[in-house]
């Protein structure tokens, strides 16, 4: 009896952990969901949505802090024309930081 309760509790915890992990994973890169080009009305105002072609992160800064290299990347929305040329690059508020230990030879 005690063993079956332990197994059941373990299965419930695994399912709960999987659900939390899927919910909290941010989407980086990939193909964005394209929105309809039509205008949408929100509380009396008409808002025009133009879909972007892709999202990408660009290195903005690299600095040394306490023996570590810290790189700052900002996400950009890229708007392409029909030929695939970038028409516009718009920065977003999303920023990622990568830290590396400085290698000494």
C-alpha atoms as one frame of an Amber mdcrd trajectory, in Angstrom:
protein
   0.000   0.000   0.000   2.741   2.441   0.988   4.690   1.595  -2.167   1.715
   2.308  -4.465   1.139   5.685  -2.771   4.830   6.555  -3.241   4.696   5.622
  -6.927   1.501   7.625  -7.432   3.013  10.669  -5.681   6.140  10.424  -7.858
   4.047  10.293 -11.043   1.996  13.311  -9.955   5.168  15.292  -9.166   6.686
  14.444 -12.574   3.538  15.545 -14.405   3.427  18.767 -12.386   7.105  19.498
 -13.125   6.586  18.927 -16.869   3.587  21.257 -16.924   5.523  23.997 -15.116
   8.522  23.625 -17.421   6.411  23.894 -20.584   4.627  26.962 -19.218   7.763
  28.875 -18.219   9.963  28.295 -21.299  10.436  31.490 -23.309  10.449  31.284
 -27.061  13.672  32.561 -28.568  13.999  32.830 -32.288  11.923  30.622 -34.527
   9.041  31.719 -36.653   6.686  34.258 -35.112   2.937  33.962 -35.348   1.889
  36.293 -38.135  -0.981  38.595 -37.337  -3.720  39.662 -39.668  -2.871  42.854
 -41.610  -6.362  44.192 -41.059  -6.963  46.990 -38.577  -8.374  46.009 -35.187
 -10.476  48.214 -32.953  -9.535  48.429 -29.272 -11.644  50.575 -26.941 -12.588
  53.065 -29.662  -9.124  53.311 -31.214  -8.103  51.679 -34.470  -4.752  49.898
 -34.199  -2.919  48.770 -37.340  -0.826  45.595 -36.904   1.985  44.957 -39.353
   3.561  41.531 -39.019   7.331  41.346 -38.724   9.365  38.823 -40.682  11.547
  37.457 -37.891  13.041  38.074 -34.458  16.785  38.024 -33.871  19.232  38.896
 -31.103  22.136  41.261 -31.838  25.277  41.696 -29.705  25.172  45.239 -28.319
  27.917  45.279 -25.695  30.804  43.158 -24.424  32.599  44.073 -21.193  34.778
  42.509 -18.513  33.396  42.330 -14.972  35.365  40.690 -12.125  37.252  38.292
 -14.401  34.192  37.415 -16.492  33.159  38.522 -19.963  29.551  39.774 -20.027
  27.806  40.069 -23.403  24.543  41.969 -23.827  22.196  40.945 -26.643  19.046
  42.887 -27.651  16.148  41.374 -29.566  15.168  43.065 -32.842  12.112  42.726
 -35.062  13.226  42.501 -38.692  10.832  43.629 -41.411  11.668  42.213 -44.858
  10.388  43.103 -48.321   9.192  40.569 -50.912  12.796  39.897 -52.008  13.976
  39.127 -48.480  15.893  42.382 -48.018  15.672  43.958 -44.559  13.523  47.108
 -44.769  13.442  48.006 -41.089  15.091  46.831 -37.838  13.185  47.710 -34.651
  14.680  47.078 -31.168  12.435  45.464 -28.561  12.641  45.628 -24.764  13.928
  42.027 -24.560  17.575  41.798 -23.475  19.673  38.664 -22.784  22.970  38.554
 -20.893  25.612  35.859 -21.381  28.493  35.505 -18.928  31.732  33.659 -19.661
  34.685  33.083 -17.376  37.742  34.801 -18.827  40.338  32.272 -19.932  43.940
  33.077 -18.911  46.782  31.412 -20.823
